[in-house]
Amino acid sequence: MYVYSYCIECKHTVVPKEILANVKHSFNVINSDFDSPYKFVLSDFYVRDNKMFLDIAYVTNDATSEYLQDLNKLKKGS
């Protein structure tokens, strides 16, 4: 399973909706330009205490796909 977690400290006030829209757009560009059957997926995103947290999945196998499906089920249940 390929999932990477990042924490980025922000020196300025961030607007989560704007950041999320930019990140999603960037992933769409990367995935459309990337000549591979595998895709990058933003699996989690939140901002807390001027820190931006991102979980990025590189979907290359069934285990990663199943992990993302499980996350979606959990998010729908909350």
C-alpha positions in Angstrom: 0.0 0.0 0.0 1.4 3.4 -1.0 0.0 6.2 1.2 2.1 9.2 2.1 1.3 11.8 4.9 2.5 15.3 4.8 2.2 18.2 7.3 2.9 21.7 6.0 3.2 24.6 8.4 1.5 27.7 7.0 2.9 31.1 8.0 -0.3 32.8 6.7 -3.9 32.2 7.4 -5.2 29.5 5.1 -8.7 29.1 3.6 -9.2 25.3 3.5 -11.7 25.4 0.7 -9.4 27.3 -1.5 -6.4 25.2 -0.7 -8.4 22.0 -1.3 -9.6 23.2 -4.7 -6.1 24.0 -5.7 -4.8 20.7 -4.5 -7.5 18.8 -6.3 -6.9 20.7 -9.5 -3.2 19.9 -9.2 -3.9 16.2 -8.8 -6.2 16.3 -11.9 -3.3 17.9 -13.9 -0.7 15.5 -12.6 -3.0 12.5 -13.3 -3.9 13.6 -16.8 -0.2 14.4 -17.7 1.2 11.3 -16.1 1.5 8.5 -18.6 0.6 5.7 -16.3 -2.4 3.6 -15.5 -1.8 4.5 -11.8 -3.2 7.6 -10.2 -2.5 9.9 -7.2 -5.5 10.4 -4.9 -5.9 12.9 -2.1 -7.2 10.6 0.6 -7.4 13.0 3.5 -7.0 16.8 3.9 -7.5 19.1 6.9 -6.1 22.3 8.4 -5.5 22.7 12.1 -3.5 25.3 14.0 -2.0 26.8 10.8 -0.8 23.4 9.7 -2.1 21.7 6.6 -2.3 17.9 6.7 -2.5 15.9 3.4 -2.6 12.1 2.9 -1.8 11.1 -0.6 -2.4 7.6 -2.0 -0.6 6.3 -5.1 -3.0 3.7 -6.4 -0.9 0.9 -7.9 -2.4 -2.2 -6.4 -5.6 -3.7 -5.0 -4.6 -3.1 -1.3 -4.4 0.7 -1.9 -7.7 0.7 -3.8 -9.4 -1.3 -1.0 -7.9 1.1 1.6 -9.4 4.1 -0.3 -12.8 2.3 -0.5 -12.7 1.6 3.2 -11.9 5.3 3.9 -14.9 6.4 1.7 -17.2 4.1 3.7 -16.0 5.6 7.0 -16.4 9.1 5.7 -20.0 8.4 4.5 -20.8 6.8 7.9 -19.6 9.9 9.9 
